């Protein structure tokens, strides 16, 4: 199991998405699902970048600076 941090470029703005998934392929699929849940109208993602991956043990996390 992994903790995946993505940066998604939407209309010139970077949106951070954090996903827990079994593998990278599933993580990319879940990014789209989470974006659909967050936005009322699904925006067009110009770019989706996998920025960081951490294996989940007992705990884990990311620091996201704005």
C-alpha positions in Angstrom: 0.0 0.0 0.0 1.3 3.4 -0.8 0.6 7.1 -0.1 0.8 9.0 -3.4 1.1 12.8 -3.7 0.0 14.4 -7.0 0.2 17.9 -8.4 -2.6 18.6 -10.9 -2.5 21.7 -13.1 -6.0 23.0 -13.6 -6.5 26.4 -15.4 -3.0 27.5 -14.5 -3.4 26.6 -10.8 -1.7 23.7 -9.0 -4.1 21.4 -7.0 -2.5 18.9 -4.6 -4.2 15.4 -4.4 -3.1 12.7 -1.9 -4.2 9.2 -2.6 -3.9 5.8 -0.8 -3.7 2.9 -3.2 -2.3 -0.5 -3.8 -0.3 0.6 -6.9 0.5 3.5 -9.2 -2.0 2.7 -11.9 -4.9 2.6 -9.3 -3.6 5.9 -7.8 -3.8 7.7 -11.1 -7.4 6.4 -11.6 -8.3 7.6 -8.1 -7.0 11.1 -8.8 -9.8 11.6 -11.5 -12.4 10.2 -9.1 -11.4 12.6 -6.3 -11.3 15.6 -8.6 -14.8 14.7 -9.7 -16.0 14.6 -6.1 -14.3 17.9 -5.2 -15.4 20.1 -8.1 -19.0 20.8 -9.1 -18.1 20.8 -12.8 -15.2 18.5 -13.7 -12.4 20.8 -14.9 -9.9 19.7 -17.6 -6.6 18.7 -16.0 -3.8 20.1 -18.1 -1.2 18.0 -16.4 -1.1 15.3 -13.7 2.3 14.8 -12.1 3.1 12.1 -9.5 5.3 14.1 -7.2 6.0 11.7 -4.3 5.3 8.1 -3.1 5.7 6.8 0.4 5.1 3.2 1.5 2.6 3.1 4.3 3.7 1.3 7.4 2.2 2.3 10.8 1.9 5.9 9.8 2.9 8.4 7.2 2.2 11.9 5.8 3.2 14.7 3.6 4.0 18.4 4.1 2.3 20.5 1.5 3.4 24.1 1.4 1.3 26.8 -0.3 
